[in-house]
Structure formats: structure tokens, C-alpha cells
Amino acid sequence: MLVFSHTSLYQLPMHVLIIIICFITALLAKLQKDPPRYLNSFIIYILVTIIVEVVAWWYSIHNIRNLIFYNLYAIINFTYLIFLLRSFMTNARLVKVMGVLMFAYPILALINLLLIQGTNTIFNTYTFLSGCVIVVTASVCYFYERIKYPGPHSLLKEPPFWVSTGLLFFYTCSPPLTGVINAISLMPFYNLKTLYFINLMVNIILYLLFSISFICNLIFRRYS
């Protein structure tokens, strides 16, 4: 996830360390019997996120533009999240709509990347903001489904609940934070620090909720 940081050489940003801890928790959940089917792809997704963040950080501390990594990652990120949220749904119409979006979104995002906002000049806000709208809407649809058709278990015991809660929270908070990235060079240093801190807190909450979903898988599957 895009976070603005100022770190020294060989000092990984805090949000990257948090993602690594989340990744380790996911691996532990994978060791349990009959883990959720989406867990394999989720682990790969988190690993890709770590790689992108580390490479982008390395470019940043060497004063090399790294926007191309975030612009490409945004396409991968939202395409996967559409796929993930689709796997949580049971309504045939919603599943079909999410299936269409899963193919249409990356095509439109690539058009934006190559022909409109560019690869490494500015952050592709059109791609990011449209992805946020899709993820937030899909998360709300998931909660509507679960409230209207409750399952045999409490929502708090279901890993998808915590994943969807994290995504709903993060991508509701992110647009006003990331929407100013292309004007960030015009901001006073104090505002930069404030923006970084808020963005860091939002990332911490996101990966904390992801980790809770993995812990749910560890605890409730062990004793079920």
C-alpha cells in the first residue's frame, strides 16, 4: 500500500515490517488443516505487496522515481481484491458483476497507465480511485449478504468478515489521503509528516484486521 516515508539506508519503513508480520501470520494459518481456499492466493498477494514496497523503498532512498511500481501494483492489487471479494459472495448476480469487473478493470487501468496518466510521471489516481469505489461497494455488498442471509457461525468467527472490514475501512479512508499525492511536492514539511502518520495508521489497521482473519482461522478451525 502506498505510504510516504523518509527512512535511511537499510532501515525498512514501519508499514513494511507490519506487512511482513501479517505475512508470517498468514503462513501459520496455512499450516492448519483445511485452510480457506483463498488463503493460498492471499499469501502470494501479501508477498507481492512486500516485494513492491521493498523495491519502491530502495528506489526512493536512492532518489530514483518509483511511481511505476505503485502504478503497476495498483492494477494488480485491485484486480486481485475484486477476485477475492467475489469469492466471498454467494449471490449469483453479484458474482457475475464482479466477474465482469475482474476483467474490465485491469483493461481500463492499463489504458489509463499507457495512454492517459502515464507510467512513471504521476501516480495513476484514476486507477486508484476507481479501484477504491469498486472495493468499497463490493465490501458493502458482502456485509449486506451476510446480514440478510446469516450463516451458522458468528460473523466475528469468519475470516472473510475481518478481511472485508479491513478493506472497507482502508479504501474508504484512502481516497482523501492518496488523492493529494500528485500535489505532495507543494506541501509544507509538517503536512507531509501528518499525511505520512495518518497513512501509516490506516495501513496498520488494515494489516491488523488481516492478521485477525488469519488468527480466526488458526483458533476456530483448531477447536471446531
N, C-alpha and C positions, 0 to 999 in steps of 0.2 A: 504494500500500500504506500502511496506517495506521502512521504513525510519530509519536511525540510529540516536538515540538521547540520550542525557545524562540529565535526569531530576531527580529531587528529589522526595521523597515520597509525594503523594497527589498532585503533580503538573503534570497535563496531558501534554503530548507533544503538541506543537503548531499544528502539522498536524492533530492530533485527534480532536482538537477544531474546525478546519476548516471543517472536515468531519461532525461533529455534526451540524454546521451551515448549511451545504449543506443538511443534513437530514431534518432539520426544514423547509428549503425552499421547499423541495420535499413534505412534509406533507401539506404545504399551497397550493401547486399546486394541490394536491389531492382533496382539498375541492371544487375546481371549478367543474362546470358541464361538463360531458363527458370528463374526462381526458384521455390521451392516454392509450391504453390497456397495454403497457409495464410498466406504472408507478408503478403499484402495486408491480410487481416483482423487479423493480428498487429500491423502498423504502426498501424492505426486504434485497436486496443486500447491500445497504449502511449501514443498521442496522447491518448486519453480519460483515461488514468491521469494524465498530466501536467496536463491541464486541471483534473481533480478536485483534485489535490494543490495546484495553484496557487490555485484558488478557495478551498479549505478553509484554506490558509495565510493568505490575505488576510483571511478572516473571523476567523481566530484572532488575528492581530495587532491587529485592531480590536475584540477582546473580544466577538465575536458567535458564538453557538453554531453549530458547523459539522457536527454529527453527522449531520444529514440527508443531507449529501453522501456521507459514508462509508457510511451505511446503504443508500442507493440504489446506490452504487458496488459494494458487496459483492454485490448481486444481479446486476448486470451482469458483474462480474468473474468470479464462479463459473460463471454460465451460459456465458460465453464459454470459460472454461477447460475445461468439460465438452465443449463443441463442439470445441475444439482437440485435446484428448486423444483424443476419439472419432475424429478424422481421422488419428491416428497408428496406430490399431488395424486389424487385419485379421480377427480372429475375429468371425464373424457374430453370435454370441450377445452378445459384449461390445459390439459396435457397436449392437445392438438395445437393450441395457440402458442404454447411455449416451444413446441417442436418447430413451428414456423419461425419463431423469433431466434431460435438457436442457429438457424441457417441464414436468416435475413440480416441479423445484427452484424456478424463479422464482415459480411459483404459490404454493407453500408459504411462500417467503420474503416475498412480498407480503402474505400473510395475517398473518405474524408482524409485518411492518412496520406494517400498518394496524390490526390488532386486538389484538396481544399486547404487544410491546415498544415500539411507538410509533415515530414518525418522527424526533424531534429531542430526546428526553428522555434516553435511554440508548443506548449502542451495541448494535446487534442481535447479541448474542453467539450466539443460537441459529442465526441465519442463517450467521454466520461459521464457527462450529464444525462445523456440518453440512456446509458447503461444503469445509472442510478435510478432513473424513473422505472425502468423495467424491473430491477431487483426489488425495489420498494413495493411496487404494485404486486409482484409475484409473492412476496413475503406476506402481504396483507391477504392475498387470496388463500395462501396456505393456512393462515390463522382462521380465516372465515370458514374454510373447510373443516378444520379441527374442532371449531366451536359448534358448527352446525351438525357435524357427524362425529361426536366424541368416540374415541376408541376405548378399549378395555383398561387402559392404563392412564394414570395421571399424566398430563402434559409435561410436568416437571421431570418425569422419568424418561421422557423420549428425547434422544439426541437431536433429531431434526428440529424440535422446538427451540433448543438453545442456539443451534446454527442459524435458524431463521430470525430469532430475536437479535442475534449479533448483526446479521446482515441488514435487518430493518433499521436498527439503531445507527449503524455506521453510515449507511448510504442515505439516511435522512439527514445526518449531521454533515456529511462530506461536501455536498454541493456548495454551501456558502463559504467553506474553508478553501476548497480547491478551485473554486471559480475565480479566485483572485490571483492564481499562480502566475498568469501571464503579465500581471502588473506588479509582481513581487519586487522587482528591482527598484521600483519607485517608492517603496515603503520605507519608513524610518526603521532603524535597527530595533527599537523597542517593540514595534508592531510585529516585526519578523519573529522575535523571541516569543511573543504572545501567541502568534499563529502556530509556531512550532510546538509550544507546550500544549495548546488545545488539541492539535492534530495528534500529538503523542498520546494524550489521554484517551482520545477516541479509538486509536489503534489498540491501546492496552485493553480497553473494554471489549473490543471486537474479539481479540485473541483469547481473552479470559473466558468469554462465552463459548468460543470454540472449544477451549480446553475443558469446560464444564460438560460439554456434549460428549467428549471422549471419556471423561470420568464417569458420566452416567452409563456409558457403555461398559466400562470396567466394573462398576458396582452392581448395577441391576441385572446384568447378564450373568454375573458370577453367582448371584443369590436367587436367580429366577429358576 
